[in-house]
Amino acid sequence: MPSGSQAEAEVQRLRDQIAQMQANTVEQIAEVQRKYEELQQQLRVKAAAAAREATAAAREAEAAAMAVE
């Protein structure tokens, strides 16, 4: 059976291990959040470009329709 000091050392080792795991988890969450925000920004840029293209296409179609009249 481990002595008191051995048990205390084991408890401290486990606490340190838990603290490291928590720090790693926080880092992983921060990285996922950063990637999520980056992808959201990319989607916003693509959506804005698609909206501009759709507007331009609609204007061209309207101009073509008016030219036919």
N, C-alpha and C positions, 0 to 999 in steps of 0.2 A: 504494500500500500504506500502511495507517495506521501512524503512528509508534508508538513504545512507549507514550507517554503517552496517545495516542488509544485504543490497544488496552486499556490499563488502565482508562481511563474507560468504555469500552464494557463491559468485564468487570464493573466496579462497577455500571453501570446495569442490567445483566442480573441481577446478584446482588440488587440492590434490588427489581427487578421480581419475582424469584422469592420474595423475602421477603414482598412485598406479597401475592402470590398465595397463599402459605402462610397468611398471616394471614387473608385472606378465606375460605379453605377452613375454617380453624378456626372462624371466626365462623359460617359456614354450618352446619357440623356441630353447633355449640352450639345454633343456632336449631332445627334439625331435632330434636335431642334434647329441647329444651324443649317443642316441639309434641307429640312422641311421648309425653312424660310427662304432658302436659295431657290428651291423648286417652285415655291409660291411666286417668287419674283419672276422667274422664267415664264411661268404661266401667265402672269399679268402682262408681260412684254409681248408674248405671243398673241394673247387675246386682243391687245391694243392694235397690233399689226394686222390681225385678221379683220378687226372692225374697220380699220382704215382701208384695207383692200376691198371689203364689202361696200363701203361707201363709194369708193372710186368706181367699182363695177356698176353700182346702181346709177351713178351719175353718167357713166358712159352709155348705159342702156337707155337712160332717159334722153340723152342727147341723140342717140341713134333713132329712137322712136320719134322724136320731134323732127328729125331730118327727113323721115319717111313721110310725115304728114304734109 
